[in-house]
Amino acid sequence: MKLEGTVALVTGANRGLGKALVAALVEAGAARVYAAARDTEKLSVADPRVVPVPLDITRPDQIADAARRAGDVTLLINNAGALSSYNLLASSQVDLEADFRTNVHGTLAVIKAFLPVLERATGGATVVNVLSLTSLASFPALGGYSASKAAAYSVTQALRPELRARRIELLAVLPGPIDTDMVKALQMPKSSPADAARGVLAGIARGEEEIFPDPMAQQMGALWMGSPKEFERAFASF
Ligand SMILES: NC(=O)c1ccc[n+]([C@@H]2O[C@H](COP(=O)([O-])OP(=O)(O)OC[C@H]3O[C@@H](n4cnc5c(N)ncnc54)[C@H](OP(=O)(O)O)[C@@H]3O)[C@@H](O)[C@H]2O)c1
C-alpha cells in the first residue's frame, strides 16, 4: 500500500515502537496519524498531522470512542502490547490474564470496532498487528507472553480471509528484540525503535503478510520458514 497520504492510527503511541511508528509515518508523508495512548499527556505531538486519541485497548467505551473520533482511518496499526507474565510455572494467573487481555482480546476488540471505518475506505484498507517472533515459537523465559502472542497470531490468521472479503488486508509484524522499556531487562542485541519502525513501514508498503522488520527477525524468520522445529529448539536454548 502507498503510505504517502494515508490516514493511520497507531495504538500504544506514547513510547517504544509505537512512538517510532508515528514519527516514521509522518516522515513517510502520511496525511494524518492518530496517536492513541492510555495517557495522551505522555504523547509527543510535534507535527500538526499527529492527532492524540485516548485509548486503553481493554476498555470497550474508549475503543468505541476512538473509532468515532478517527472515522477516516485507512491504516490501523495495533501496536499496544503488554508483557506481564514470564516463565509459565512462575507466572500468576493474574499476570497471564493481563497479557491475554491486552495482546489478544484488546487487539481483536479494536479491529472489530474499526471495521465500519475501514470498510468505508474507498481504495481498501490495511490492518497491521504487531506480534513477535515469540508468536511462532515460545521463548520459555517469556512463556506466558509468548502464548499470548501466539494466540494473537492465530487470531490474525483467522481474521485474514474474513477481512479480505471486506477489502481489508491484514498484515502481521514479527519483530526480534527492540530496545524499548518492554525488554530493558533482557541482555541481548536489540534493534533501535526507529530502525524497527522503518522496517515495519517497508513491509507494509510491500504488502507482506508476515513482516520481519529487523535483522534478527529476518534471520529467525528464514529459519522458521525452512524448519519450524529447528526454530523452536533455537528459541528454547536461549
Ligand atoms: N520490544 C521488543 O523487543 C518487542 C519484540 C517483539 C514485539 N514487540 C511488540 O511491539 C509492541 C510495542 O512494544 P514496545 O517494545 O514498544 O513496548 P513498550 O515500550 O513497553 O510499549 C508498550 C506500549 O503499549 C501500550 N499499552 C500497553 N497496554 C495497553 C493497553 N491496555 N491499552 C493501550 N495501550 C497499551 C503502552 O502504554 P503505557 O505507556 O500506557 O503503558 C505503551 O505505549 C508490543 O505489541 C510488543 O509486544 C516488542
PDBQT file of the ligand as one rigid body, heavy atoms in Angstrom, charges set to zero:
ROOT
HETATM    1  N1  LIG A 301      10.474  -4.606  22.474  1.00  0.00    +0.000 N 
HETATM    2  C1  LIG A 301      10.583  -5.786  21.898  1.00  0.00    +0.000 C 
HETATM    3  O1  LIG A 301      11.650  -6.433  21.941  1.00  0.00    +0.000 OA
HETATM    4  C2  LIG A 301       9.442  -6.368  21.124  1.00  0.00    +0.000 A 
HETATM    5  C3  LIG A 301       9.685  -7.502  20.338  1.00  0.00    +0.000 A 
HETATM    6  C4  LIG A 301       8.626  -8.068  19.632  1.00  0.00    +0.000 A 
HETATM    7  C5  LIG A 301       7.380  -7.483  19.662  1.00  0.00    +0.000 A 
HETATM    8  N2  LIG A 301       7.170  -6.368  20.434  1.00  0.00    +0.000 N 
HETATM    9  C6  LIG A 301       5.819  -5.799  20.431  1.00  0.00    +0.000 C 
HETATM   10  O2  LIG A 301       5.904  -4.446  19.997  1.00  0.00    +0.000 OA
HETATM   11  C7  LIG A 301       4.798  -3.713  20.535  1.00  0.00    +0.000 C 
HETATM   12  C8  LIG A 301       5.309  -2.436  21.177  1.00  0.00    +0.000 C 
HETATM   13  O3  LIG A 301       6.077  -2.793  22.312  1.00  0.00    +0.000 OA
HETATM   14  P1  LIG A 301       7.298  -1.919  22.846  1.00  0.00    +0.000 P 
HETATM   15  O4  LIG A 301       8.511  -2.736  22.720  1.00  0.00    +0.000 OA
HETATM   16  O5  LIG A 301       7.249  -0.569  22.250  1.00  0.00    +0.000 OA
HETATM   17  O6  LIG A 301       6.913  -1.906  24.383  1.00  0.00    +0.000 OA
HETATM   18  P2  LIG A 301       6.753  -0.731  25.461  1.00  0.00    +0.000 P 
HETATM   19  O7  LIG A 301       7.846   0.255  25.307  1.00  0.00    +0.000 OA
HETATM   20  O8  LIG A 301       6.558  -1.453  26.746  1.00  0.00    +0.000 OA
HETATM   21  O9  LIG A 301       5.393  -0.018  25.000  1.00  0.00    +0.000 OA
HETATM   22  C9  LIG A 301       4.178  -0.679  25.108  1.00  0.00    +0.000 C 
HETATM   23  C10 LIG A 301       3.110   0.287  24.639  1.00  0.00    +0.000 C 
HETATM   24  O10 LIG A 301       1.841  -0.400  24.697  1.00  0.00    +0.000 OA
HETATM   25  C11 LIG A 301       0.962   0.397  25.473  1.00  0.00    +0.000 C 
HETATM   26  N3  LIG A 301      -0.066  -0.404  26.130  1.00  0.00    +0.000 N 
HETATM   27  C12 LIG A 301       0.088  -1.459  26.954  1.00  0.00    +0.000 A 
HETATM   28  N4  LIG A 301      -1.111  -1.911  27.369  1.00  0.00    +0.000 NA
HETATM   29  C13 LIG A 301      -2.036  -1.104  26.775  1.00  0.00    +0.000 A 
HETATM   30  C14 LIG A 301      -3.446  -1.035  26.803  1.00  0.00    +0.000 A 
HETATM   31  N5  LIG A 301      -4.181  -1.881  27.533  1.00  0.00    +0.000 N 
HETATM   32  N6  LIG A 301      -4.056  -0.081  26.056  1.00  0.00    +0.000 NA
HETATM   33  C15 LIG A 301      -3.340   0.783  25.310  1.00  0.00    +0.000 A 
HETATM   34  N7  LIG A 301      -2.007   0.801  25.267  1.00  0.00    +0.000 NA
HETATM   35  C16 LIG A 301      -1.365  -0.134  25.991  1.00  0.00    +0.000 A 
HETATM   36  C17 LIG A 301       1.852   1.110  26.477  1.00  0.00    +0.000 C 
HETATM   37  O11 LIG A 301       1.155   2.200  27.032  1.00  0.00    +0.000 OA
HETATM   38  P3  LIG A 301       1.514   2.788  28.523  1.00  0.00    +0.000 P 
HETATM   39  O12 LIG A 301       2.689   3.698  28.336  1.00  0.00    +0.000 OA
HETATM   40  O13 LIG A 301       0.269   3.476  28.933  1.00  0.00    +0.000 OA
HETATM   41  O14 LIG A 301       1.852   1.604  29.393  1.00  0.00    +0.000 OA
HETATM   42  C18 LIG A 301       2.994   1.509  25.562  1.00  0.00    +0.000 C 
HETATM   43  O15 LIG A 301       2.658   2.639  24.794  1.00  0.00    +0.000 OA
HETATM   44  C19 LIG A 301       4.102  -4.668  21.521  1.00  0.00    +0.000 C 
HETATM   45  O16 LIG A 301       2.975  -5.244  20.898  1.00  0.00    +0.000 OA
HETATM   46  C20 LIG A 301       5.157  -5.719  21.797  1.00  0.00    +0.000 C 
HETATM   47  O17 LIG A 301       4.600  -6.932  22.205  1.00  0.00    +0.000 OA
HETATM   48  C21 LIG A 301       8.171  -5.792  21.150  1.00  0.00    +0.000 A 
ENDROOT
TORSDOF 0
